[in-house]
């Protein structure tokens, strides 16, 4: 930290964080370190090259892409590498009870972020809100905002605070907090993609889920018992509907449906795991599930003070209550032996995840973290770390996710499929989330797109199955969940057309698995989400921020939900259902019929990897991959990603990639498949691919100059358009070039 000049009581410090980020902190002597910092939420980055100098009453800190100038009164100006002012203070009042900061930004700025703070808009100028985790209204607020013109601001605080982005005063952002220091991370980046890269580099990239987590997750009815749940598993297989996860709702634990403590046991009436079966998963219902390739998820609720474990992990001593009998104590009555704590659940010496290890050992591989009590206010509570709820409330769901994710990783060495409704800044690095009890309509979609603007990619919501539009949307998400809870949403109980629609989209999603998994890895490397608002991908598109019901699904697929029209960006687009090519820059009908519930457009030049129909994803390497090529006169490419699907080896380079390029010139389209690079345990020995060209006037093809057999057929959407030709090749040590001739 760099101590800046200060003319008052406040302590002003700055810290170079990265080539594009500088931290500024204005505090008084009583301000403690923020929980995000204290509990290791931020990534540990090497100190970048920087310079620091004093110019009169100002301190100037410069990194490669940004410069911060701080006055002795705490005023500041933040600029990019060219010297252009990005934002500057318009008055900062630091008080012992918090702060009131006014920050000036340029007229015409488009501002994004704040996570789930609203589901009614994407762009945030003229918007004001309280940053506070709330049931339904705001499950995952995030204290990060950024502008399309090059700046980002992350407030390093978990205190309840208010953000006003030009709602009260034009071009002024006001942040008011009831406690803590004015502590901000300031970012400079030229565009949204770069901003998300820089931001998630500091706070943490989205987690990579197990491969099977990108299939379908089904949450069973809470009235189920072991027989009903096993029957659900069998019905998915009998109905030829792919699914990977079966989740249990309240009722799986003994003694209490909503079990908040750590003395959980299997309910031997509903989900018996007898003692004599312990250690032999094959003899239990979990082993039976595994044999037909299902992964079990358990529902959890919590009333437990997680701050003790965070303090312990941060290196601070946490002493459990100790019984020390007085020499004069004749009776040794245990009622007087320790402190009388109102919290009867928390065990000071035991991390919350500790009691879940036995269920993991039995075969549980997923956990659903219900919102009950984790997102509730605790207005009269003083937490074990000394925080009141004003400071701890936003932090709690984040450290809950952290302890669950790291607890599972440390116990198994495997990736966790843990999902929650609550969260806060940094949630993307630990778990997946779903949109809580908000249904599966347009508002959850807005929530997911807003979360994408703060680098959170693994998002979903409860699928609506009462219409094909809800099914379409439910399967076109980063991960997909059908929640039965107290309903009868099993696809085999739907009306015939809806049942066929469900089966159609489930199979479609599983064919798309190589594409979705590659996009998920891209998110884990860059912070760019799988689901992207139109203004994120096309910032110059007219009224892009008004198109809240359409989005890019990865790099090349455009879709929408719950609207009758879809606006195509400039360029050429192919209707995936009909094969029809159309010019962009216009609005077209999004109406569909039959089993199809929404539009699907492919960007010209796209290369979409798919695989054959399957009933589950599991963790096996993708085999029989088809590269679906939508040729363009501009050369395009796609790099397919794959790994072992379950370990963290990918973090150390244990993965494989295959790059494919395509270009159309006159009556020829040339596709080149490069040799596979990298390796991971379990990958296939041979690299055999099918290249499918979406062009119906092809008369022949060659592979490396030799005539090749071509076959005609449907595309990956299986809608009978019959406008494709394909060639199958094996790629060894050298690139393979396929030339299609019209």
DRENTOR-438315 format. One record per residue (C-alpha): x, y, z. Coordinates in steps of 0.1 Angstrom, whole numbers, padded with zeros to 4 digits, always signed. Example, Ala and Ser with C-alpha at 12.3 -4.5 7.8 and 13.67 -1.06 7.14 Angstrom:
REM residues 2
+0123-0045+0078
+0137-0011+0071
This chain:
REM residues 742
+0000+0000+0000
+0011+0035-0008
+0005+0061+0019
-0009+0092+0002
-0007+0128+0015
-0036+0136+0039
-0046+0170+0053
-0071+0156+0078
-0079+0128+0102
-0084+0102+0074
-0059+0077+0063
-0055+0077+0025
-0038+0048+0008
-0035+0035-0027
-0024+0002-0041
-0015-0009-0077
-0034-0041-0082
-0028-0050-0119
-0018-0033-0151
-0054-0020-0153
-0065-0016-0117
-0056+0007-0088
-0071+0005-0053
-0080+0037-0033
-0089+0036+0003
-0100+0065+0025
-0105+0053+0061
-0104+0065+0097
-0085+0047+0125
-0116+0028+0135
-0123+0012+0101
-0116-0025+0100
-0106-0044+0069
-0135-0054+0046
-0147-0090+0049
-0140-0095+0011
-0103-0087+0018
-0101-0103+0052
-0115-0136+0040
-0095-0140+0009
-0121-0134-0018
-0097-0115-0040
-0072-0133-0061
-0036-0131-0051
-0019-0112-0080
+0017-0102-0084
+0024-0066-0079
+0024-0049-0114
+0050-0024-0125
+0040+0010-0113
+0053+0044-0104
+0044+0067-0076
+0052+0104-0071
+0041+0134-0051
+0031+0165-0070
+0024+0192-0044
-0006+0181-0024
-0013+0152-0047
-0001+0117-0050
+0000+0101-0085
+0001+0064-0090
+0006+0050-0125
+0003+0015-0139
+0005+0004-0175
-0031+0012-0185
-0043+0036-0158
-0034+0065-0136
-0048+0076-0103
-0043+0111-0089
-0052+0116-0053
-0055+0149-0034
-0047+0153+0003
-0084+0158+0009
-0093+0124-0007
-0104+0139-0040
-0093+0118-0070
-0091+0116-0108
-0088+0083-0126
-0075+0083-0161
-0066+0058-0188
-0031+0054-0204
-0037+0082-0229
-0045+0106-0201
-0082+0108-0208
-0102+0113-0175
-0125+0084-0169
-0141+0093-0136
-0133+0118-0108
-0146+0126-0074
-0171+0153-0069
-0170+0152-0031
-0162+0125-0005
-0174+0128+0031
-0157+0102+0053
-0173+0097+0087
-0168+0072+0114
-0202+0059+0106
-0195+0053+0069
-0191+0076+0039
-0210+0096+0013
-0192+0097-0020
-0201+0116-0052
-0183+0105-0083
-0185+0123-0117
-0187+0104-0150
-0190+0116-0186
-0223+0127-0201
-0238+0099-0223
-0221+0071-0205
-0238+0037-0205
-0234+0020-0172
-0239-0017-0163
-0235-0040-0133
-0248-0043-0098
-0259-0080-0104
-0294-0089-0094
-0302-0054-0081
-0330-0051-0107
-0348-0073-0132
-0364-0045-0151
-0335-0031-0170
-0300-0038-0182
-0284-0003-0184
-0283+0016-0151
-0280+0053-0157
-0309+0070-0139
-0312+0041-0115
-0309+0040-0077
-0310+0011-0053
-0299-0003-0020
-0273-0030-0022
-0287-0056+0002
-0295-0093-0003
-0333-0098-0002
-0356-0126-0008
-0372-0124-0043
-0364-0087-0047
-0326-0090-0049
-0309-0123-0044
-0274-0115-0056
-0264-0078-0055
-0229-0071-0067
-0209-0040-0058
-0193-0036-0092
-0204-0012-0119
-0187-0002-0152
-0192+0019-0182
-0190+0013-0219
-0165+0042-0222
-0137+0025-0203
-0140+0026-0165
-0151+0002-0137
-0156+0006-0100
-0157-0022-0074
-0167-0011-0039
-0148-0032-0015
-0175-0033+0012
-0201-0056+0025
-0220-0030+0045
-0255-0021+0035
-0251+0008+0011
-0270+0028-0015
-0260+0035-0051
-0275+0063-0071
-0263+0064-0108
-0275+0098-0120
-0311+0093-0107
-0308+0123-0084
-0281+0143-0100
-0272+0140-0137
-0238+0124-0144
-0231+0119-0107
-0229+0085-0091
-0235+0087-0054
-0225+0059-0030
-0236+0061+0006
-0227+0034+0032
-0236+0032+0069
-0202+0019+0079
-0167+0011+0068
-0141+0028+0047
-0145+0043+0012
-0125+0015-0005
-0127+0011-0042
-0109-0008-0070
-0108+0013-0101
-0104-0003-0135
-0095+0010-0169
-0104-0012-0200
-0115-0002-0235
-0146-0024-0238
-0169-0047-0219
-0151-0079-0228
-0118-0064-0216
-0135-0050-0185
-0149-0084-0174
-0115-0099-0180
-0098-0074-0158
-0125-0075-0131
-0126-0113-0128
-0089-0114-0129
-0090-0095-0096
-0121-0109-0079
-0120-0144-0095
-0132-0161-0127
-0164-0181-0130
-0160-0217-0117
-0159-0246-0141
-0187-0270-0132
-0185-0308-0137
-0193-0317-0173
-0225-0334-0163
-0237-0303-0145
-0242-0287-0180
-0269-0313-0188
-0303-0313-0171
-0309-0311-0134
-0342-0324-0121
-0354-0316-0086
-0378-0342-0073
-0411-0335-0055
-0407-0328-0018
-0433-0355-0011
-0411-0381-0028
-0397-0411-0010
-0369-0434-0023
-0393-0454-0045
-0408-0423-0062
-0374-0408-0068
-0359-0440-0082
-0390-0442-0104
-0383-0407-0117
-0348-0418-0126
-0361-0448-0145
-0388-0427-0163
-0362-0403-0177
-0344-0433-0192
-0376-0450-0204
-0390-0418-0219
-0357-0413-0237
-0352-0379-0221
-0316-0371-0212
-0309-0361-0176
-0278-0361-0153
-0289-0348-0118
-0316-0358-0095
-0322-0335-0065
-0339-0342-0032
-0359-0315-0015
-0367-0312+0022
-0376-0345+0037
-0344-0364+0031
-0332-0357+0067
-0344-0373+0099
-0363-0355+0126
-0368-0322+0108
-0377-0313+0072
-0359-0279+0076
-0328-0290+0094
-0306-0260+0102
-0279-0277+0123
-0251-0302+0118
-0265-0334+0133
-0282-0344+0101
-0289-0381+0093
-0307-0399+0065
-0344-0401+0070
-0346-0439+0073
-0383-0438+0064
-0380-0419+0032
-0344-0424+0021
-0330-0452+0041
-0292-0458+0042
-0290-0485+0069
-0259-0486+0090
-0249-0520+0076
-0248-0504+0041
-0224-0477+0051
-0191-0479+0031
-0208-0500+0004
-0224-0474-0020
-0233-0502-0045
-0258-0516-0019
-0276-0482-0015
-0301-0463-0036
-0272-0439-0044
-0253-0468-0060
-0283-0477-0080
-0286-0441-0092
-0249-0441-0102
-0254-0473-0122
-0279-0456-0145
-0257-0425-0146
-0275-0401-0122
-0258-0377-0097
-0276-0370-0065
-0282-0335-0052
-0292-0327-0016
-0312-0297-0004
-0298-0277+0025
-0308-0248+0047
-0286-0232+0073
-0286-0213+0106
-0249-0215+0114
-0223-0189+0122
-0198-0193+0094
-0176-0164+0105
-0157-0185+0130
-0144-0207+0102
-0135-0176+0081
-0116-0161+0110
-0098-0194+0115
-0089-0196+0078
-0077-0160+0079
-0052-0170+0106
-0070-0157+0137
-0074-0177+0168
-0109-0191+0175
-0112-0207+0209
-0140-0231+0215
-0158-0229+0248
-0136-0246+0274
-0148-0262+0306
-0126-0253+0335
-0141-0265+0368
-0135-0243+0399
-0118-0261+0428
-0148-0251+0450
-0174-0266+0425
-0187-0296+0443
-0215-0305+0419
-0199-0299+0385
-0233-0289+0369
-0227-0287+0331
-0254-0261+0328
-0229-0236+0343
-0198-0249+0325
-0197-0228+0294
-0211-0195+0280
-0249-0195+0275
-0251-0190+0237
-0284-0181+0220
-0270-0199+0189
-0276-0235+0196
-0265-0248+0162
-0230-0235+0157
-0200-0255+0169
-0171-0231+0172
-0146-0258+0164
-0164-0274+0134
-0167-0260+0099
-0202-0263+0085
-0191-0286+0056
-0176-0311+0081
-0209-0327+0088
-0217-0331+0051
-0186-0353+0044
-0204-0385+0054
-0232-0377+0028
-0205-0371+0002
-0189-0404+0011
-0223-0421+0007
-0225-0407-0028
-0240-0372-0028
-0223-0350-0055
-0244-0318-0055
-0259-0295-0030
-0287-0270-0034
-0284-0241-0009
-0319-0230-0002
-0324-0193+0006
-0340-0200+0040
-0321-0180+0066
-0290-0175+0045
-0307-0145+0029
-0329-0135+0058
-0321-0104+0079
-0307-0111+0114
-0312-0076+0129
-0305-0085+0165
-0274-0107+0159
-0238-0100+0167
-0218-0125+0147
-0188-0144+0160
-0164-0122+0141
-0177-0090+0158
-0198-0079+0128
-0234-0067+0131
-0258-0078+0105
-0254-0045+0087
-0219-0057+0077
-0224-0094+0077
-0257-0099+0059
-0244-0094+0024
-0212-0114+0032
-0230-0144+0046
-0243-0161+0014
-0209-0155-0002
-0189-0172+0025
-0215-0200+0027
-0209-0206-0010
-0171-0204-0005
-0170-0229+0024
-0192-0254+0005
-0172-0251-0027
-0138-0254-0011
-0150-0279+0015
-0161-0302-0013
-0130-0296-0033
-0107-0303-0004
-0126-0334+0006
-0129-0350-0029
-0104-0333-0052
-0133-0329-0076
-0153-0300-0090
-0184-0291-0070
-0219-0287-0084
-0232-0265-0057
-0259-0240-0065
-0275-0213-0045
-0300-0185-0048
-0281-0160-0026
-0248-0144-0032
-0227-0112-0033
-0196-0099-0050
-0173-0128-0061
-0200-0155-0060
-0191-0166-0096
-0158-0182-0084
-0174-0206-0060
-0208-0219-0072
-0236-0218-0097
-0268-0200-0090
-0305-0201-0099
-0330-0173-0097
-0347-0184-0065
-0384-0183-0062
-0390-0160-0092
-0402-0185-0117
-0389-0190-0152
-0401-0160-0171
-0387-0127-0185
-0376-0113-0152
-0353-0141-0143
-0338-0137-0178
-0331-0101-0170
-0315-0112-0137
-0292-0136-0156
-0281-0110-0181
-0274-0085-0154
-0253-0111-0135
-0234-0117-0168
-0224-0080-0166
-0206-0087-0134
-0188-0118-0146
-0211-0145-0132
-0218-0171-0159
-0232-0203-0143
-0268-0190-0140
-0302-0207-0144
-0338-0205-0132
-0367-0228-0126
-0380-0240-0159
-0416-0232-0169
-0432-0263-0185
-0467-0250-0191
-0457-0236-0225
-0431-0243-0252
-0416-0208-0247
-0408-0217-0211
-0392-0250-0222
-0372-0233-0249
-0359-0207-0225
-0352-0233-0198
-0329-0253-0220
-0311-0223-0235
-0294-0213-0203
-0258-0219-0190
-0272-0248-0169
-0307-0262-0169
-0330-0270-0140
-0365-0284-0138
-0378-0280-0102
-0407-0302-0091
-0408-0290-0055
-0445-0293-0047
-0456-0297-0083
-0460-0325-0109
-0437-0311-0136
-0422-0344-0147
-0422-0343-0185
-0441-0375-0188
-0471-0358-0170
-0472-0330-0195
-0497-0327-0224
-0485-0345-0255
-0471-0315-0274
-0453-0301-0243
-0439-0335-0236
-0425-0338-0271
-0412-0302-0269
-0394-0311-0236
-0378-0342-0252
-0369-0323-0283
-0351-0295-0264
-0335-0319-0239
-0319-0338-0268
-0310-0306-0285
-0291-0294-0255
-0272-0326-0251
-0262-0324-0287
-0249-0289-0281
-0229-0301-0251
-0194-0296-0268
-0204-0260-0277
-0218-0252-0242
-0188-0268-0224
-0164-0249-0246
-0183-0216-0238
-0182-0225-0201
-0145-0229-0203
-0142-0196-0221
-0161-0180-0192
-0137-0196-0167
-0107-0182-0186
-0120-0147-0194
-0150-0138-0173
-0172-0135-0204
-0205-0152-0196
-0222-0179-0217
-0254-0158-0217
-0247-0123-0230
-0270-0093-0232
-0271-0077-0267
-0254-0046-0256
-0225-0067-0243
-0219-0083-0277
-0231-0054-0299
-0226-0022-0280
-0232+0000-0311
-0265-0018-0319
-0294+0007-0318
-0315+0003-0287
-0296-0028-0277
-0303-0022-0240
-0340-0024-0247
-0338-0059-0260
-0339-0075-0226
-0356-0107-0238
-0330-0117-0263
-0294-0127-0259
-0264-0144-0273
-0259-0180-0262
-0222-0182-0265
-0203-0167-0294
-0225-0177-0323
-0261-0185-0313
-0288-0158-0309
-0321-0166-0292
-0349-0149-0273
-0378-0158-0250
-0413-0146-0243
-0414-0120-0272
-0430-0121-0307
-0400-0103-0324
-0363-0106-0324
-0338-0080-0336
-0309-0093-0357
-0276-0075-0354
-0258-0064-0386
-0244-0092-0407
-0261-0124-0420
-0280-0148-0399
-0293-0184-0405
-0326-0195-0390
-0315-0228-0373
-0351-0242-0376
-0356-0235-0413
-0321-0230-0427
-0331-0197-0442
-0304-0170-0444
-0314-0134-0438
-0297-0100-0435
-0293-0085-0401
-0300-0050-0390
-0337-0056-0388
-0364-0070-0366
-0381-0103-0376
-0409-0125-0362
-0400-0147-0334
-0432-0167-0335
-0428-0205-0337
-0452-0234-0337
-0453-0271-0327
-0427-0283-0303
-0405-0252-0310
-0408-0225-0284
-0386-0197-0296
-0362-0185-0323
-0327-0197-0328
-0304-0179-0352
-0268-0188-0361
-0243-0161-0370
-0229-0166-0406
-0194-0180-0403
-0202-0199-0372
-0188-0233-0365
-0209-0252-0339
-0195-0284-0324
-0222-0310-0316
-0223-0346-0306
-0247-0375-0311
-0278-0381-0290
-0272-0395-0256
-0291-0401-0223
-0265-0385-0200
-0233-0365-0202
-0212-0379-0175
-0175-0371-0176
-0163-0389-0207
-0145-0372-0234
-0166-0359-0263
-0165-0384-0291
-0180-0384-0326
-0180-0346-0327
-0196-0329-0357
-0184-0295-0367
-0214-0277-0381
-0201-0251-0405
-0221-0221-0417
-0197-0207-0443
-0188-0171-0447
-0166-0152-0472
-0145-0141-0442
-0124-0168-0426
-0138-0179-0393
-0126-0204-0366
-0137-0223-0336
-0115-0240-0310
-0132-0270-0294
-0123-0276-0257
-0124-0308-0237
-0111-0322-0204
-0117-0350-0180
-0150-0334-0169
-0145-0336-0131
-0111-0327-0118
-0092-0294-0114
-0065-0306-0138
-0076-0281-0163
-0062-0254-0141
-0028-0269-0147
-0032-0274-0184
-0047-0309-0184
-0071-0303-0214
-0072-0307-0251
-0082-0283-0279
-0090-0287-0316
-0091-0257-0339
-0111-0256-0371
-0112-0229-0397
-0135-0223-0426
-0138-0198-0456
-0160-0196-0486
-0145-0183-0519
-0167-0184-0549
-0180-0219-0554
-0156-0234-0530
-0156-0237-0492
-0124-0248-0476
-0125-0262-0440
-0093-0271-0422
-0092-0292-0390
-0060-0289-0370
-0044-0317-0350
-0055-0319-0314
-0032-0301-0289
-0029-0309-0252
-0039-0340-0233
-0060-0352-0204
-0067-0385-0187
-0094-0404-0205
-0094-0386-0238
-0101-0407-0269
-0071-0421-0288
-0084-0413-0323
-0095-0379-0335
-0124-0387-0359
-0147-0358-0368
-0176-0351-0391
-0176-0318-0409
-0211-0308-0419
-0216-0279-0443
-0248-0260-0443
-0251-0254-0480
-0274-0273-0503
-0257-0268-0537
-0226-0289-0530
-0218-0314-0557
-0185-0329-0544
-0157-0327-0519
-0120-0335-0515
-0100-0344-0484
-0063-0332-0488
-0068-0331-0525
-0084-0366-0529
-0120-0372-0538
-0141-0379-0507
-0176-0394-0502
-0202-0369-0491
-0236-0376-0475
-0266-0354-0472
-0288-0350-0442
-0305-0329-0415
-0287-0305-0393
-0282-0307-0355
-0316-0292-0349
-0332-0322-0366
-0361-0302-0380
-0360-0318-0414
-0345-0290-0434
-0322-0314-0453
-0297-0287-0464
-0264-0301-0453
-0236-0323-0467
-0210-0339-0446
-0175-0356-0447
-0160-0377-0420
-0122-0374-0414
-0095-0387-0391
-0070-0361-0380
-0036-0373-0369
-0004-0353-0368
-0011-0329-0397
-0040-0306-0406
-0067-0320-0427
-0082-0298-0454
-0117-0305-0468
-0127-0286-0499
-0164-0285-0508
-0174-0276-0543
-0207-0262-0554
